[in-house]
Amino acid sequence: MTQEDARLRRVVDAYHRIEDDVEGLAELAELAGAEDADELAEERRRVEAELETLYRETLFQGPHDDRPAIVTIKPGAGGTESSDWAGMLLRMYRRFAERSGFRVELLDAVGNDAAPQGVDYAQMIVRGERAYGLLSVENGVHRLVRVSPFDAQGRRHTSFASVEVMPEIDDKIELAIDPNDLRVDVYRSSGPGGQSVNTTDSAVRVVYKGGTPEEIVVTCQDGKSQIKNREKAMTVLRSRLFEREERRRLEEQMKARGEQKAIEWGSQIRSYVLDKQYVKDHRTGAMRHDPDAVLDGDIDDLLWSGLEWQASEAAQAAD
């Protein structure tokens, strides 16, 4: 039985359980007296919660939703301000993972001396139940508007950072990688802000150029083992090649159907406006008026509304 078969089996079984529970609830309602009101209300809340769980299960429609998520964060133009924003996003996703009981492996982070909490590049793997399925909706450009703490005149600034989310692809999926297309460099690891991680050449940079003018560069300085860092870098490379092939296949399908809609993987998806105290998702229209909580990792409702939007878009495309 495949993972998808098992998932569908769980959905069907849960549906039948809820169907039985609803019938039992209806019978209880007919027989209940005033003294049974609290019990009836509690049972109704339980069934509604199970129904909500089942509904959310149906939102996971991708073949790789169960896989770990590789999250890459890059600041846009803007120097210190954008690097600080990228660091805020990195913290947001790490806090979300912590709240969710997920495990995070920080593969690489390049600090910015002018922004102590900022990063010029960061990449991590998030491991947990449906990690990729949940975080896949975060793909795109995130916009920050605030009175900049780096501006001596206290002016309002707008910053951008891109978030890329890919499923971690293991070696069970066959991908042809010619060793002649690889260059592997080793160098000394360092942490964000220039802090030293160790004094050995354990960090690894893998450069791949396989038949295209655009190189793929993957770095990993997660630990003190050069061998493990190389393995992790190759895992990320495989995932990036897989994602590139999936994108090419999707573009060909859209062309074959005569669709002209652009595949805008990096389009702006959300704005965080701190001086006016709101966060707005531009795809779903979802609004939050507690940006501090959002930036502290409280993003579950934004993820679920994004998954609903994604499922709706997929249904429309299938019609």
Number of C-alpha atoms within 10 A of each C-alpha: 6 7 11 15 10 11 17 14 12 13 17 13 12 17 16 11 14 17 14 12 17 16 11 12 17 14 11 15 15 8 9 13 10 7 8 12 12 10 12 18 12 11 17 17 12 13 17 14 12 17 17 11 13 17 14 13 15 14 18 20 15 12 11 19 19 21 20 25 28 28 25 20 26 24 27 19 12 14 14 20 23 25 31 25 28 29 26 17 25 28 17 20 23 21 20 19 19 13 13 15 12 17 15 19 14 19 23 23 25 18 23 20 15 14 19 15 18 28 27 25 19 24 24 23 23 25 20 18 15 18 23 27 24 20 25 24 21 21 20 20 21 24 21 19 17 17 15 16 12 14 11 7 9 11 11 12 16 17 24 21 25 22 23 20 24 23 26 24 23 14 9 6 10 10 13 8 14 10 9 9 12 16 12 14 14 18 14 16 23 19 15 21 18 13 10 11 17 15 11 13 15 23 28 27 19 19 18 22 16 16 8 8 7 9 13 15 17 22 25 27 29 24 18 17 15 21 13 17 22 23 14 20 26 19 17 27 22 21 22 21 18 19 17 12 12 12 14 11 12 13 17 13 12 15 12 9 9 9 12 9 9 8 11 8 14 14 13 18 20 22 20 26 18 16 12 11 13 16 24 19 18 13 13 16 13 14 16 16 15 14 21 15 12 21 19 17 21 20 17 15 12 22 17 16 17 24 24 19 17 19 17 13 11 12 10 9 10 7 5
